[in-house]
Amino acid sequence: MQLHKCTHNLIEIERQVIDFLNQIQQQSGVIEKLRQIKYLKDQFILETSTDIKQILASNNAVFFEPNPSYPLKLSLEYLQTDEEIFTTIQKIAGRKKLGNKLKQPVAEKISDEYLETQILEEVQINLEEVKNGFVAGSNNLFDFILSYNFSKTVSFDERVTIYCQMVSLYDSVFEITDQVEEKNEVEFAMIYPK
């Protein structure tokens, strides 16, 4: 019974392949004719040397054209030979592996450690807020930054970096003097609000 079903399946597959080859052959012929027509149209030969406009205007036969019949048929002699058919069916069945469905491996459960969210908070220093506080006062910028109460602990080196950032960002708002002082082996210019 299985061999009988395989025979019918093989015949259907061959028929589909033959139909596909015939369609390709017919379409390639149509494409070649269209290329020739396009070439003639591009060379302005089509309209000048033929009466194609009058023929197309008077003929609407394309709508009623029947489906094409293909010359290539299935070989009955080949189908009647037992050995060749059986080996062909075995090859196709080996490729298709009918009836054998591959089982997808099931993934392991995701551990709860990967699903836990870990929040990392980082406090940013708002330089605009520091500038507004400095402009409201009368102290020099370096001393103001050293005594400023940030929302996190800030080391001396970080405060020096903040001083440099403030000078580079807001130099038009500050009055930079020629006086220089030194604290913890760091020289800085005396800067006051305007």
Backbone as a printed PyTorch tensor [residue, N CA C, xyz], in Angstrom:
tensor([[[  0.8250,  -1.2050,   0.0000],
         [  0.0000,   0.0000,   0.0000],
         [  0.8670,   1.2670,   0.0000]],

        [[  1.9230,   1.2380,   0.8400],
         [  2.7970,   2.4130,   0.8880],
         [  3.5020,   2.6130,  -0.4470]],

        [[  3.9220,   1.5090,  -1.0710],
         [  4.5930,   1.6040,  -2.3640],
         [  3.6310,   2.1340,  -3.4180]],

        [[  2.3900,   1.7290,  -3.3460],
         [  1.3750,   2.1990,  -4.2850],
         [  1.1490,   3.7120,  -4.1010]],

        [[  1.0800,   4.1860,  -2.8420],
         [  0.9120,   5.6120,  -2.5750],
         [  2.1310,   6.3960,  -3.0500]],

        [[  3.3170,   5.8180,  -2.8280],
         [  4.5470,   6.4810,  -3.2740],
         [  4.5780,   6.6070,  -4.7860]],

        [[  4.0780,   5.6070,  -5.4790],
         [  4.0480,   5.6560,  -6.9430],
         [  3.1750,   6.8180,  -7.4010]],

        [[  1.9920,   6.9500,  -6.8070],
         [  1.1050,   8.0450,  -7.1940],
         [  1.7100,   9.3990,  -6.8260]],

        [[  2.3480,   9.4780,  -5.6760],
         [  2.9950,  10.7350,  -5.2830],
         [  4.1180,  11.0960,  -6.2400]],

        [[  4.8710,  10.0930,  -6.6600],
         [  5.9740,  10.3290,  -7.5910],
         [  5.4590,  10.7960,  -8.9440]],

        [[  4.3650,  10.2030,  -9.3970],
         [  3.7920,  10.6140, -10.6810],
         [  3.3290,  12.0690, -10.5920]],

        [[  2.7070,  12.4280,  -9.4910],
         [  2.2450,  13.8060,  -9.3160],
         [  3.4220,  14.7810,  -9.2600]],

        [[  4.4780,  14.3900,  -8.5860],
         [  5.6640,  15.2600,  -8.5040],
         [  6.2830,  15.4410,  -9.8790]],

        [[  6.3900,  14.3520, -10.6310],
         [  6.9480,  14.4540, -11.9870],
         [  6.0750,  15.3270, -12.8630]],

        [[  4.7540,  15.2010, -12.7310],
         [  3.8440,  16.0120, -13.5210],
         [  4.0300,  17.4870, -13.2000]],

        [[  4.1920,  17.8150, -11.9030],
         [  4.3960,  19.2020, -11.5130],
         [  5.7190,  19.7470, -12.0320]],

        [[  6.7600,  18.9170, -12.0020],
         [  8.0650,  19.3450, -12.5190],
         [  7.9790,  19.5970, -14.0170]],

        [[  7.2930,  18.7010, -14.7410],
         [  7.1670,  18.8550, -16.1940],
         [  6.3540,  20.1110, -16.5100]],

        [[  5.2570,  20.3440, -15.7700],
         [  4.4610,  21.5580, -15.9830],
         [  5.2950,  22.8060, -15.7300]],

        [[  6.0960,  22.7560, -14.6840],
         [  6.9520,  23.8960, -14.3600],
         [  7.9720,  24.1540, -15.4700]],

        [[  8.5860,  23.0930, -15.9850],
         [  9.5580,  23.2560, -17.0750],
         [  8.8830,  23.8070, -18.3270]],

        [[  7.6670,  23.3400, -18.6080],
         [  6.9450,  23.8400, -19.7790],
         [  6.5810,  25.3140, -19.6060]],

        [[  6.1880,  25.7000, -18.4000],
         [  5.8740,  27.1100, -18.1520],
         [  7.1050,  27.9830, -18.3350]],

        [[  8.2360,  27.5020, -17.8560],
         [  9.4820,  28.2630, -18.0200],
         [  9.8220,  28.4150, -19.4940]],

        [[  9.6440,  27.3360, -20.2570],
         [  9.9580,  27.3780, -21.6860],
         [  9.0440,  28.3680, -22.3980]],

        [[  7.7520,  28.3420, -22.0750],
         [  6.8240,  29.2580, -22.7230],
         [  7.1030,  30.7020, -22.3210]],

        [[  7.3620,  30.9420, -21.0370],
         [  7.6060,  32.3030, -20.5780],
         [  8.9000,  32.8580, -21.1480]],

        [[  9.9090,  32.0120, -21.3110],
         [ 11.1570,  32.5100, -21.9050],
         [ 10.9330,  32.9100, -23.3530]],

        [[ 10.0510,  32.1770, -24.0700],
         [  9.7240,  32.5700, -25.4450],
         [  8.9980,  33.8950, -25.4820]],

        [[  8.0540,  34.0980, -24.5500],
         [  7.3190,  35.3590, -24.4970],
         [  8.2580,  36.5090, -24.1540]],

        [[  9.1600,  36.2780, -23.2150],
         [ 10.1070,  37.3270, -22.8280],
         [ 11.0200,  37.6910, -23.9910]],

        [[ 11.4390,  36.6910, -24.7500],
         [ 12.2970,  36.9640, -25.9120],
         [ 11.5550,  37.8110, -26.9450]],

        [[ 10.2730,  37.5070, -27.1710],
         [  9.4880,  38.3020, -28.1140],
         [  9.3080,  39.7250, -27.6050]],

        [[  9.0900,  39.8770, -26.2910],
         [  8.9570,  41.2220, -25.7270],
         [ 10.2500,  42.0210, -25.8540]],

        [[ 11.3730,  41.3500, -25.7050],
         [ 12.6640,  42.0420, -25.8730],
         [ 12.8290,  42.5300, -27.3100]],

        [[ 12.4190,  41.6980, -28.2660],
         [ 12.5240,  42.1080, -29.6650],
         [ 11.6190,  43.3020, -29.9500]],

        [[ 10.3950,  43.2870, -29.3960],
         [  9.4720,  44.4010, -29.5990],
         [ 10.0220,  45.6700, -28.9540]],

        [[ 10.5900,  45.5360, -27.7560],
         [ 11.1580,  46.7100, -27.0850],
         [ 12.3400,  47.2660, -27.8770]],

        [[ 13.1620,  46.3830, -28.4320],
         [ 14.2900,  46.8450, -29.2440],
         [ 13.7870,  47.6220, -30.4500]],

        [[ 12.7690,  47.0740, -31.1250],
         [ 12.2230,  47.7650, -32.2920],
         [ 11.5860,  49.0990, -31.9000]],

        [[ 10.9370,  49.1380, -30.7470],
         [ 10.3240,  50.3870, -30.2800],
         [ 11.3890,  51.4170, -29.9430]],

        [[ 12.4790,  50.9870, -29.2870],
         [ 13.5550,  51.9130, -28.9380],
         [ 14.2600,  52.4670, -30.1710]],

        [[ 14.2850,  51.6870, -31.2400],
         [ 14.9230,  52.1300, -32.4930],
         [ 13.9450,  52.9200, -33.3810]],

        [[ 12.7080,  53.1120, -32.9090],
         [ 11.6530,  53.8080, -33.6530],
         [ 11.3250,  53.1260, -34.9720]],

        [[ 11.5690,  51.8220, -35.0340],
         [ 11.2640,  51.0510, -36.2440],
         [  9.8620,  50.4740, -36.1570]],

        [[  9.3980,  50.1720, -34.9650],
         [  8.1340,  49.4820, -34.7620],
         [  6.9560,  50.2840, -35.3140]],

        [[  6.8690,  51.5590, -35.0050],
         [  5.7310,  52.3590, -35.4380],
         [  5.8800,  52.8620, -36.8660]],

        [[  7.1220,  53.0810, -37.3070],
         [  7.3080,  53.6630, -38.6430],
         [  7.1890,  52.6220, -39.7480]],

        [[  7.6600,  51.3890, -39.4990],
         [  7.6500,  50.4040, -40.5830],
         [  6.5200,  49.3830, -40.4730]],

        [[  5.7150,  49.4470, -39.4170],
         [  4.5980,  48.5010, -39.2730],
         [  3.3170,  49.2660, -38.9540]],

        [[  2.1940,  48.5680, -39.0570],
         [  0.9100,  49.1550, -38.6950],
         [  0.4090,  48.5460, -37.3840]],

        [[  1.2870,  48.5190, -36.3860],
         [  0.9820,  47.8500, -35.1190],
         [ -0.1320,  48.5620, -34.3610]],

        [[ -0.2300,  49.8840, -34.4770],
         [ -1.2700,  50.6040, -33.7510],
         [ -2.6570,  50.2210, -34.2620]],

        [[ -2.8060,  50.1070, -35.5600],
         [ -4.1090,  49.7320, -36.1190],
         [ -4.4530,  48.2860, -35.7760]],

        [[ -3.4620,  47.3920, -35.7930],
         [ -3.7150,  45.9790, -35.4750],
         [ -4.1150,  45.8310, -34.0220]],

        [[ -3.4130,  46.4960, -33.1180],
         [ -3.7540,  46.4050, -31.7000],
         [ -5.1020,  47.0470, -31.3980]],

        [[ -5.4440,  48.0910, -32.1280],
         [ -6.7330,  48.7470, -31.8860],
         [ -7.8990,  47.8790, -32.3590]],

        [[ -7.6800,  47.1150, -33.3980],
         [ -8.7930,  46.3140, -33.9390],
         [ -8.8480,  44.8920, -33.3930]],

        [[ -7.7910,  44.4170, -32.7380],
         [ -7.7420,  43.0210, -32.3080],
         [ -7.6910,  42.9460, -30.7850]],

        [[ -8.6850,  42.3050, -30.1840],
         [ -8.7180,  42.0950, -28.7340],
         [ -8.6590,  40.6130, -28.4040]],

        [[ -7.9850,  39.8340, -29.2080],
         [ -7.9910,  38.3760, -29.0520],
         [ -7.1820,  37.9040, -27.8510]],

        [[ -6.3390,  38.7470, -27.2850],
         [ -5.4930,  38.3230, -26.1780],
         [ -6.3340,  37.9420, -24.9610]],

        [[ -7.4560,  38.6020, -24.7740],
         [ -8.2930,  38.3020, -23.6210],
         [ -8.8990,  36.9160, -23.6990]],

        [[ -9.1410,  36.4380, -24.9040],
         [ -9.8290,  35.1550, -25.0840],
         [ -8.8750,  34.0320, -25.4660]],

        [[ -7.6000,  34.2300, -25.3080],
         [ -6.6220,  33.2120, -25.6700],
         [ -6.7030,  32.0410, -24.7040]],

        [[ -6.7150,  30.7960, -25.2030],
         [ -6.8280,  29.6330, -24.3060],
         [ -5.5240,  29.3880, -23.5590]],

        [[ -5.6250,  28.6040, -22.4950],
         [ -4.4210,  28.2240, -21.7720],
         [ -3.5310,  27.3950, -22.6820]],

        [[ -2.2310,  27.6110, -22.6270],
         [ -1.3460,  26.8680, -23.5370],
         [ -1.2500,  25.4040, -23.1450]],

        [[ -1.1040,  24.5560, -24.1420],
         [ -0.8630,  23.1290, -23.8810],
         [  0.6070,  22.8670, -24.1520]],

        [[  1.2100,  22.0940, -23.2980],
         [  2.6460,  21.8870, -23.3770],
         [  2.9570,  20.5760, -24.0940]],

        [[  4.0200,  20.5700, -24.8900],
         [  4.3110,  19.3690, -25.6840],
         [  4.9340,  18.2280, -24.8790]],

        [[  5.5950,  18.5270, -23.7800],
         [  6.3110,  17.5070, -23.0190],
         [  5.3340,  16.7060, -22.1690]],

        [[  5.2840,  15.3990, -22.3550],
         [  4.3810,  14.5290, -21.5960],
         [  5.1980,  13.5650, -20.7550]],

        [[  4.5180,  12.9510, -19.7970],
         [  5.1520,  11.9880, -18.9050],
         [  5.3940,  10.6890, -19.6540]],

        [[  6.5530,  10.1200, -19.4820],
         [  6.9160,   8.8900, -20.1830],
         [  6.2740,   7.6850, -19.4990]],

        [[  5.3190,   7.0270, -20.1970],
         [  4.6580,   5.8520, -19.6330],
         [  5.5850,   4.6430, -19.6120]],

        [[  6.5020,   4.5630, -20.5890],
         [  7.4500,   3.4400, -20.6080],
         [  8.3310,   3.4480, -19.3680]],

        [[  8.7410,   4.6650, -18.9940],
         [  9.5810,   4.7720, -17.8080],
         [  8.8190,   4.3490, -16.5560]],

        [[  7.5420,   4.7190, -16.4920],
         [  6.7440,   4.3770, -15.3250],
         [  6.4570,   2.8820, -15.2310]],

        [[  6.5190,   2.1700, -16.3490],
         [  6.1890,   0.7500, -16.3410],
         [  7.3820,  -0.1300, -15.9760]],

        [[  8.5790,   0.4240, -15.9460],
         [  9.7410,  -0.3800, -15.5510],
         [  9.8180,  -0.3930, -14.0350]],

        [[  9.7830,  -1.5930, -13.4550],
         [  9.6840,  -1.7530, -12.0100],
         [ 10.9530,  -1.3250, -11.2800]],

        [[ 12.1290,  -1.7210, -11.7830],
         [ 13.3650,  -1.4480, -11.0430],
         [ 13.6600,   0.0530, -10.9670]],

        [[ 13.5220,   0.7480, -12.0810],
         [ 13.8420,   2.1710, -12.0930],
         [ 12.8610,   2.9640, -11.2220]],

        [[ 11.5850,   2.6090, -11.2890],
         [ 10.5850,   3.3130, -10.4840],
         [ 10.8520,   3.1200,  -9.0010]],

        [[ 11.1390,   1.8900,  -8.6320],
         [ 11.3560,   1.5970,  -7.2190],
         [ 12.5790,   2.3400,  -6.6730]],

        [[ 13.6840,   2.3680,  -7.4220],
         [ 14.8780,   3.0890,  -6.9680],
         [ 14.6180,   4.6030,  -6.9240]],

        [[ 13.8500,   5.1050,  -7.8880],
         [ 13.5210,   6.5370,  -7.8880],
         [ 12.6810,   6.8970,  -6.6780]],

        [[ 11.6980,   6.0210,  -6.3720],
         [ 10.8520,   6.2660,  -5.2060],
         [ 11.6850,   6.2320,  -3.9380]],

        [[ 12.6290,   5.3060,  -3.8530],
         [ 13.4860,   5.2310,  -2.6660],
         [ 14.3420,   6.4950,  -2.5230]],

        [[ 14.8560,   6.9940,  -3.6400],
         [ 15.6660,   8.2180,  -3.5810],
         [ 14.8330,   9.4090,  -3.1090]],

        [[ 13.6380,   9.5380,  -3.6930],
         [ 12.7880,  10.6710,  -3.3180],
         [ 12.3260,  10.5320,  -1.8730]],

        [[ 11.9690,   9.3030,  -1.4650],
         [ 11.5400,   9.0970,  -0.0810],
         [ 12.6990,   9.3620,   0.8800]],

        [[ 13.9200,   9.0160,   0.4630],
         [ 15.0790,   9.3030,   1.3050],
         [ 15.2910,  10.7920,   1.4670]],

        [[ 15.0370,  11.5590,   0.3760],
         [ 15.1860,  13.0090,   0.4630],
         [ 14.0720,  13.6430,   1.2810]],

        [[ 12.8800,  13.1820,   1.0760],
         [ 11.7150,  13.7700,   1.7580],
         [ 11.5650,  13.2700,   3.1860]],

        [[ 11.9520,  12.0230,   3.4350],
         [ 11.7960,  11.3890,   4.7580],
         [ 10.3530,  11.5250,   5.2330]],

        [[  9.4510,  10.9870,   4.4130],
         [  8.0230,  11.0750,   4.7290],
         [  7.7230,  10.3060,   6.0010]],

        [[  6.8860,  10.8670,   6.8220],
         [  6.4570,  10.1930,   8.0410],
         [  7.3790,  10.4210,   9.2230]],

        [[  8.6240,  10.8030,   8.9930],
         [  9.5600,  11.0420,  10.0900],
         [  9.5920,  12.5370,  10.3920]],

        [[  8.9730,  12.9080,  11.4650],
         [  8.9940,  14.3080,  11.8620],
         [ 10.0960,  14.5140,  12.8860]],

        [[ 10.8820,  15.5280,  12.6420],
         [ 11.9710,  15.8290,  13.5680],
         [ 11.4030,  16.5000,  14.8090]],

        [[ 11.8090,  16.0140,  15.9470],
         [ 11.3650,  16.6130,  17.1960],
         [ 12.3210,  17.7310,  17.5740]],

        [[ 11.7370,  18.8540,  17.8760],
         [ 12.5430,  19.9910,  18.3080],
         [ 12.9790,  19.7720,  19.7470]],

        [[ 14.2440,  19.9840,  20.0400],
         [ 14.6760,  19.8260,  21.4350],
         [ 14.0470,  20.9100,  22.3070]],

        [[ 13.6480,  20.5240,  23.4820],
         [ 13.0140,  21.4510,  24.4050],
         [ 14.1020,  22.1190,  25.2380]],

        [[ 14.0340,  23.4180,  25.2940],
         [ 15.0410,  24.1630,  26.0560],
         [ 14.7900,  23.9940,  27.5490]],

        [[ 15.8720,  24.1070,  28.2950],
         [ 15.7590,  24.0100,  29.7470],
         [ 15.0880,  25.2550,  30.2990]],

        [[ 14.5750,  25.1260,  31.5040],
         [ 13.9180,  26.2470,  32.1610],
         [ 14.9490,  27.3330,  32.4730]],

        [[ 14.5640,  28.5780,  32.2370],
         [ 15.4540,  29.6990,  32.5310],
         [ 15.5090,  29.8840,  34.0330]],

        [[ 16.7310,  29.9850,  34.5430],
         [ 16.8750,  30.1200,  35.9930],
         [ 16.3930,  31.4890,  36.4400]],

        [[ 15.9710,  31.5640,  37.6890],
         [ 15.4270,  32.8060,  38.2330],
         [ 16.4870,  33.8920,  38.3630]],

        [[ 17.7650,  33.5070,  38.4020],
         [ 18.8330,  34.5010,  38.5160],
         [ 18.8660,  35.4160,  37.2910]],

        [[ 18.5870,  34.8520,  36.1050],
         [ 18.6110,  35.6660,  34.8890],
         [ 17.4170,  36.6060,  34.8210]],

        [[ 16.3250,  36.2190,  35.4490],
         [ 15.1120,  37.0250,  35.3760],
         [ 15.0740,  38.1410,  36.4110]],

        [[ 15.9350,  38.0860,  37.4030],
         [ 15.9680,  39.1300,  38.4180],
         [ 16.5430,  40.4080,  37.8210]],

        [[ 15.8820,  41.4930,  38.0930],
         [ 16.3840,  42.7760,  37.6010],
         [ 17.3600,  43.3540,  38.6070]],

        [[ 18.4620,  43.8090,  38.1030],
         [ 19.4740,  44.4210,  38.9600],
         [ 19.5300,  45.9000,  38.6040]],

        [[ 19.2590,  46.7190,  39.5770],
         [ 19.2210,  48.1570,  39.3520],
         [ 20.5240,  48.7560,  39.8370]],

        [[ 21.1510,  49.5000,  38.9670],
         [ 22.3830,  50.1910,  39.3140],
         [ 22.0900,  51.6850,  39.2470]],

        [[ 22.1460,  52.3250,  40.3710],
         [ 21.8630,  53.7520,  40.4250],
         [ 23.1650,  54.5250,  40.4320]],

        [[ 23.1940,  55.5720,  39.6560],
         [ 24.3640,  56.4360,  39.6270],
         [ 23.8840,  57.8700,  39.7580]],

        [[ 24.4260,  58.5690,  40.6980],
         [ 24.0210,  59.9530,  40.9490],
         [ 24.8540,  60.8560,  40.0550]],

        [[ 24.1810,  61.6690,  39.2600],
         [ 24.8520,  62.5970,  38.3630],
         [ 24.9290,  63.9760,  39.0260]],

        [[ 25.9660,  64.6750,  38.7350],
         [ 26.1350,  66.0230,  39.2740],
         [ 25.5790,  67.0050,  38.2510]],

        [[ 24.6580,  67.8300,  38.6920],
         [ 24.0280,  68.8220,  37.8250],
         [ 24.8770,  70.0870,  37.8430]],

        [[ 25.6510,  70.2760,  36.7710],
         [ 26.5500,  71.4340,  36.7140],
         [ 25.7750,  72.7370,  36.6090]],

        [[ 24.6060,  72.7020,  36.0020],
         [ 23.7880,  73.9150,  35.8990],
         [ 23.3540,  74.3870,  37.2860]],

        [[ 23.0080,  73.4390,  38.1370],
         [ 22.6060,  73.7740,  39.5000],
         [ 23.7830,  74.3480,  40.2970]],

        [[ 24.9620,  73.7710,  40.1060],
         [ 26.1630,  74.2670,  40.7920],
         [ 26.4730,  75.6830,  40.3230]],

        [[ 26.3290,  75.9240,  39.0020],
         [ 26.5920,  77.2610,  38.4540],
         [ 25.6280,  78.2920,  39.0400]],

        [[ 24.3440,  77.9130,  39.1240],
         [ 23.3520,  78.8480,  39.6810],
         [ 23.6560,  79.1730,  41.1400]],

        [[ 24.0980,  78.1850,  41.9040],
         [ 24.4740,  78.4360,  43.2940],
         [ 25.6960,  79.3310,  43.3960]],

        [[ 26.6540,  79.1420,  42.4890],
         [ 27.8720,  79.9600,  42.5050],
         [ 27.5740,  81.4010,  42.1220]],

        [[ 26.7560,  81.6020,  41.0850],
         [ 26.4470,  82.9510,  40.6200],
         [ 25.6820,  83.7310,  41.6940]],

        [[ 24.9050,  83.0430,  42.5160],
         [ 24.1350,  83.7130,  43.5720],
         [ 25.0250,  84.1760,  44.7170]],

        [[ 26.2000,  83.5630,  44.8630],
         [ 27.0880,  83.9260,  45.9710],
         [ 28.1720,  84.8890,  45.5330]],

        [[ 29.1920,  85.0630,  46.4110],
         [ 30.2950,  85.9870,  46.1070],
         [ 31.6560,  85.3330,  46.3160]],

        [[ 31.6880,  84.0390,  46.6090],
         [ 32.9280,  83.3230,  46.8590],
         [ 33.6230,  83.0220,  45.5330]],

        [[ 34.9540,  82.6760,  45.5840],
         [ 35.6110,  82.2600,  44.3490],
         [ 35.1790,  80.8280,  43.9990]],

        [[ 35.3060,  80.4770,  42.7360],
         [ 34.7390,  79.2190,  42.2250],
         [ 35.3730,  77.9970,  42.8690]],

        [[ 36.6960,  78.0110,  43.0440],
         [ 37.3570,  76.8230,  43.5780],
         [ 36.9190,  76.5580,  45.0190]],

        [[ 36.9030,  77.5890,  45.8470],
         [ 36.4650,  77.4140,  47.2360],
         [ 34.9830,  77.0240,  47.3040]],

        [[ 34.1800,  77.5970,  46.3660],
         [ 32.7620,  77.2530,  46.3430],
         [ 32.5720,  75.7570,  46.0460]],

        [[ 33.2980,  75.2400,  45.0760],
         [ 33.1620,  73.8170,  44.7140],
         [ 33.6830,  72.9260,  45.8350]],

        [[ 34.7850,  73.3600,  46.5170],
         [ 35.3010,  72.5550,  47.6230],
         [ 34.3050,  72.4750,  48.7770]],

        [[ 33.5490,  73.5340,  49.0030],
         [ 32.6070,  73.5470,  50.1270],
         [ 31.1860,  73.1610,  49.7090]],

        [[ 30.9460,  72.9340,  48.3940],
         [ 29.5930,  72.6340,  47.9260],
         [ 29.1510,  71.2630,  48.4360]],

        [[ 27.8970,  71.1540,  48.8490],
         [ 27.3500,  69.9060,  49.3810],
         [ 26.6790,  69.1370,  48.2350]],

        [[ 27.4270,  68.2180,  47.6360],
         [ 26.8780,  67.3840,  46.5560],
         [ 26.0210,  66.2760,  47.1540]],

        [[ 25.1780,  65.6520,  46.3310],
         [ 24.2830,  64.6010,  46.8260],
         [ 25.0150,  63.2830,  47.0420]],

        [[ 26.2760,  63.2160,  46.6700],
         [ 27.1020,  62.0320,  46.9230],
         [ 28.4690,  62.4950,  47.3820]],

        [[ 29.2410,  61.5690,  47.8850],
         [ 30.5930,  61.9380,  48.3150],
         [ 31.4700,  62.1420,  47.0900]],

        [[ 32.1390,  63.2700,  47.0630],
         [ 32.9680,  63.6410,  45.9260],
         [ 34.3770,  63.8840,  46.4260]],

        [[ 35.3520,  63.2050,  45.8110],
         [ 36.7470,  63.3470,  46.2420],
         [ 37.3170,  64.6840,  45.7700]],

        [[ 38.5290,  64.9900,  46.2490],
         [ 39.1730,  66.2460,  45.8830],
         [ 39.4590,  66.2820,  44.3790]],

        [[ 39.9420,  65.1540,  43.8280],
         [ 40.2500,  65.1060,  42.3860],
         [ 38.9820,  65.3150,  41.5430]],

        [[ 37.8640,  64.7500,  41.9840],
         [ 36.6120,  64.9320,  41.2490],
         [ 36.1520,  66.3840,  41.3270]],

        [[ 36.3910,  67.0360,  42.4750],
         [ 36.0220,  68.4430,  42.6160],
         [ 36.8820,  69.3240,  41.6990]],

        [[ 38.1530,  68.9420,  41.5270],
         [ 39.0200,  69.6780,  40.5920],
         [ 38.4880,  69.5160,  39.1660]],

        [[ 38.0310,  68.2980,  38.8340],
         [ 37.4630,  68.0470,  37.5080],
         [ 36.2030,  68.8780,  37.3040]],

        [[ 35.3600,  68.9660,  38.3290],
         [ 34.1400,  69.7770,  38.2430],
         [ 34.4960,  71.2500,  38.0360]],

        [[ 35.5560,  71.7160,  38.7320],
         [ 36.0220,  73.0950,  38.5640],
         [ 36.4040,  73.3470,  37.1000]],

        [[ 37.1600,  72.4110,  36.5190],
         [ 37.5900,  72.5660,  35.1120],
         [ 36.3880,  72.5380,  34.1600]],

        [[ 35.4300,  71.6710,  34.4400],
         [ 34.2390,  71.5930,  33.5930],
         [ 33.4290,  72.8860,  33.6710]],

        [[ 33.3040,  73.4160,  34.8710],
         [ 32.5490,  74.6550,  35.0370],
         [ 33.2060,  75.8060,  34.2750]],

        [[ 34.5350,  75.8930,  34.3430],
         [ 35.2430,  76.9710,  33.6490],
         [ 35.0690,  76.8350,  32.1430]],

        [[ 35.1480,  75.6030,  31.6270],
         [ 35.0450,  75.4300,  30.1810],
         [ 33.6150,  75.6370,  29.6740]],

        [[ 32.6150,  75.3150,  30.4930],
         [ 31.2300,  75.4430,  30.0410],
         [ 30.6670,  76.8480,  30.2180]],

        [[ 31.0060,  77.4870,  31.3350],
         [ 30.3500,  78.7460,  31.6870],
         [ 31.3350,  79.9050,  31.7970]],

        [[ 32.3600,  79.9600,  30.9710],
         [ 33.3590,  81.0240,  31.0740],
         [ 32.7760,  82.3970,  30.7600]],

        [[ 31.6910,  82.4520,  30.0010],
         [ 31.0970,  83.7600,  29.6790],
         [ 30.3360,  84.3430,  30.8710]],

        [[ 29.9570,  83.4940,  31.8180],
         [ 29.2020,  83.9540,  32.9910],
         [ 30.1500,  84.3390,  34.1290]],

        [[ 31.3890,  83.8480,  34.0640],
         [ 32.3490,  84.0620,  35.1520],
         [ 33.3110,  85.1980,  34.8210]],

        [[ 33.8610,  85.7830,  35.9090],
         [ 34.9270,  86.7840,  35.7690],
         [ 36.2340,  86.1040,  36.1500]],

        [[ 37.0550,  85.8280,  35.1690],
         [ 38.3150,  85.1110,  35.3820],
         [ 39.4140,  86.1550,  35.5930]],

        [[ 40.0670,  86.0970,  36.7640],
         [ 41.1090,  87.0780,  37.1030],
         [ 42.4860,  86.4820,  36.8350]],

        [[ 43.5070,  87.3180,  36.9570],
         [ 44.8850,  86.8680,  36.7570],
         [ 45.4930,  86.2990,  38.0300]],

        [[ 44.8050,  86.3840,  39.1570],
         [ 45.3230,  85.8680,  40.4170],
         [ 45.3080,  84.3420,  40.3880]],

        [[ 46.3550,  83.7420,  40.9300],
         [ 46.4730,  82.2800,  40.9820],
         [ 46.7740,  81.8880,  42.4120]],

        [[ 46.1110,  80.8630,  42.9040],
         [ 46.3730,  80.3340,  44.2450],
         [ 46.6300,  78.8400,  44.1240]],

        [[ 47.0270,  78.2330,  45.2450],
         [ 47.3660,  76.8080,  45.2300],
         [ 46.7900,  76.1280,  46.4630]],

        [[ 46.1790,  74.9390,  46.2640],
         [ 45.6820,  74.1160,  47.3660],
         [ 45.9680,  72.6660,  47.0030]],

        [[ 46.5320,  71.9490,  47.9440],
         [ 46.8680,  70.5190,  47.7480],
         [ 47.6620,  70.2940,  46.4610]],

        [[ 48.6340,  71.1690,  46.2290],
         [ 49.5210,  71.1050,  45.0710],
         [ 48.7760,  71.2800,  43.7480]],

        [[ 47.6300,  71.9730,  43.7810],
         [ 46.8690,  72.2690,  42.5700],
         [ 46.7530,  73.7810,  42.4660]],

        [[ 47.2520,  74.3340,  41.3660],
         [ 47.1440,  75.7660,  41.1270],
         [ 45.8420,  76.0330,  40.3920]],

        [[ 45.1650,  77.0990,  40.7900],
         [ 43.8990,  77.4510,  40.1510],
         [ 43.7620,  78.9500,  40.0710]],

        [[ 43.0310,  79.3820,  39.0620],
         [ 42.7850,  80.8110,  38.8880],
         [ 41.6150,  81.2220,  39.7490]],

        [[ 41.7020,  82.4390,  40.2280],
         [ 40.6150,  82.9680,  41.0580],
         [ 39.4960,  83.4340,  40.1070]],

        [[ 38.3190,  82.8040,  40.2520],
         [ 37.1910,  83.0900,  39.3750],
         [ 36.0100,  83.5030,  40.2480]],

        [[ 35.3500,  84.6020,  39.8430],
         [ 34.2210,  85.1350,  40.5980],
         [ 33.0180,  85.2860,  39.6470]],

        [[ 31.8320,  85.3420,  40.2160],
         [ 30.6760,  85.5860,  39.3340],
         [ 30.6610,  87.0220,  38.8390]],

        [[ 30.1060,  87.2520,  37.6410],
         [ 30.0480,  88.6040,  37.0800],
         [ 28.9720,  89.4140,  37.7630]]])
